[in-house]
Amino acid sequence: MSTAINDLVLVHIDGKPGFYARIEDVSPDVKPGWWRVKLLVLTVPLEIYTWILEEAQINGTPFTMGGTPIRMEKVVSPLARESVPQPQSLEPPLDEPPDKGKGAKVVSLLDRKKDK
C-alpha cells in the first residue's frame, strides 16, 4: 500500500506503537533514491519532523535510527474501509425477511436541540 502526502501513519518505535503523524510533504533529497519526508507529529504540542527515507521505508519497510528499529504503517480510516462498495443482490436472502436491517433511524442533533 503506497503512502502519500496527507496520509496518516502510525510510527512504531522498537516494535511498539509510538505516535501518529500526517505526511505533510515528500521531496527528493540530494542523495539519489532518497526522499525528505516532512511529518506533522500529532502530539501536544504538535511537532514537525523531517526524515530522509527511501521509498520502501515510507511504505512500511522497517529501518533504524541510531540503532532503534522504526517502521511507518499507513493508517486507513474505518470509514474509508466501510465506504468500499460491497456487491449486493437485488433479492433479499430467502431466510431473512425483506425489511431486516432496515429502518434504522437517523436523529439530527439540530432537531434534538429544537425539541428542548
C-alpha positions as a Python dict, from the first residue, in 0.01 Angstrom:
ca = {
    (1, 'M'): (0, 0, 0),
    (2, 'S'): (160, 324, -114),
    (3, 'T'): (185, 612, 132),
    (4, 'A'): (141, 969, 5),
    (5, 'I'): (112, 1331, 115),
    (6, 'N'): (-175, 1387, 365),
    (7, 'D'): (-183, 1019, 465),
    (8, 'L'): (-182, 933, 834),
    (9, 'V'): (84, 695, 959),
    (10, 'L'): (144, 515, 1284),
    (11, 'V'): (513, 517, 1365),
    (12, 'H'): (631, 208, 1551),
    (13, 'I'): (940, 252, 1766),
    (14, 'D'): (1128, -55, 1884),
    (15, 'G'): (835, -277, 1779),
    (16, 'K'): (570, -78, 1969),
    (17, 'P'): (326, 194, 1855),
    (18, 'G'): (498, 528, 1917),
    (19, 'F'): (299, 813, 1764),
    (20, 'Y'): (68, 914, 1483),
    (21, 'A'): (176, 1161, 1216),
    (22, 'R'): (46, 1309, 893),
    (23, 'I'): (277, 1321, 592),
    (24, 'E'): (296, 1690, 503),
    (25, 'D'): (546, 1680, 217),
    (26, 'V'): (774, 1443, 28),
    (27, 'S'): (1055, 1594, -177),
    (28, 'P'): (1371, 1448, -334),
    (29, 'D'): (1685, 1450, -125),
    (30, 'V'): (2026, 1534, -275),
    (31, 'K'): (2114, 1164, -244),
    (32, 'P'): (1953, 977, -537),
    (33, 'G'): (1675, 735, -434),
    (34, 'W'): (1616, 909, -100),
    (35, 'W'): (1332, 1143, -1),
    (36, 'R'): (1285, 1420, 256),
    (37, 'V'): (962, 1331, 435),
    (38, 'K'): (806, 1607, 643),
    (39, 'L'): (583, 1465, 920),
    (40, 'L'): (331, 1656, 1131),
    (41, 'V'): (359, 1461, 1456),
    (42, 'L'): (21, 1450, 1629),
    (43, 'T'): (132, 1517, 1984),
    (44, 'V'): (68, 1803, 2225),
    (45, 'P'): (225, 2034, 2125),
    (46, 'L'): (233, 1948, 1754),
    (47, 'E'): (582, 1891, 1615),
    (48, 'I'): (733, 1874, 1267),
    (49, 'Y'): (994, 1608, 1190),
    (50, 'T'): (1182, 1579, 862),
    (51, 'W'): (1325, 1234, 797),
    (52, 'I'): (1534, 1128, 499),
    (53, 'L'): (1399, 791, 387),
    (54, 'E'): (1395, 553, 95),
    (55, 'E'): (1059, 494, -77),
    (56, 'A'): (1031, 143, 69),
    (57, 'Q'): (1073, 286, 421),
    (58, 'I'): (796, 539, 358),
    (59, 'N'): (574, 247, 256),
    (60, 'G'): (638, 33, 565),
    (61, 'T'): (977, -137, 533),
    (62, 'P'): (1148, -130, 876),
    (63, 'F'): (1463, 79, 925),
    (64, 'T'): (1674, 200, 1215),
    (65, 'M'): (1760, 543, 1354),
    (66, 'G'): (2054, 548, 1590),
    (67, 'G'): (2016, 171, 1628),
    (68, 'T'): (1645, 193, 1721),
    (69, 'P'): (1406, -5, 1497),
    (70, 'I'): (1144, 218, 1330),
    (71, 'R'): (853, 134, 1099),
    (72, 'M'): (586, 356, 945),
    (73, 'E'): (242, 200, 892),
    (74, 'K'): (-22, 377, 681),
    (75, 'V'): (-346, 426, 876),
    (76, 'V'): (-671, 367, 690),
    (77, 'S'): (-982, 521, 845),
    (78, 'P'): (-1254, 272, 940),
    (79, 'L'): (-1494, 499, 749),
    (80, 'A'): (-1287, 457, 433),
    (81, 'R'): (-1298, 79, 475),
    (82, 'E'): (-1679, 94, 515),
    (83, 'S'): (-1724, 310, 207),
    (84, 'V'): (-1588, 40, -25),
    (85, 'P'): (-1899, -78, -208),
    (86, 'Q'): (-1987, -440, -140),
    (87, 'P'): (-2157, -649, -405),
    (88, 'Q'): (-2524, -675, -321),
    (89, 'S'): (-2802, -885, -456),
    (90, 'L'): (-3125, -718, -559),
    (91, 'E'): (-3321, -1002, -398),
    (92, 'P'): (-3327, -1045, -18),
    (93, 'P'): (-3188, -1374, 111),
    (94, 'L'): (-3458, -1640, 134),
    (95, 'D'): (-3403, -1698, 506),
    (96, 'E'): (-3440, -1328, 601),
    (97, 'P'): (-3745, -1105, 588),
    (98, 'P'): (-3709, -823, 331),
    (99, 'D'): (-3701, -544, 592),
    (100, 'K'): (-3437, -695, 822),
    (101, 'G'): (-3158, -446, 892),
    (102, 'K'): (-3357, -155, 752),
    (103, 'G'): (-3544, 108, 942),
    (104, 'A'): (-3253, 239, 1143),
    (105, 'K'): (-3341, 594, 1235),
    (106, 'V'): (-3101, 884, 1190),
    (107, 'V'): (-3154, 1151, 1453),
    (108, 'S'): (-3049, 1505, 1371),
    (109, 'L'): (-2873, 1683, 1655),
    (110, 'L'): (-3025, 2010, 1536),
    (111, 'D'): (-3377, 1863, 1564),
    (112, 'R'): (-3300, 1738, 1915),
    (113, 'K'): (-3195, 2090, 2018),
    (114, 'K'): (-3522, 2237, 1884),
    (115, 'D'): (-3731, 1990, 2086),
    (116, 'K'): (-3584, 2103, 2420),
}
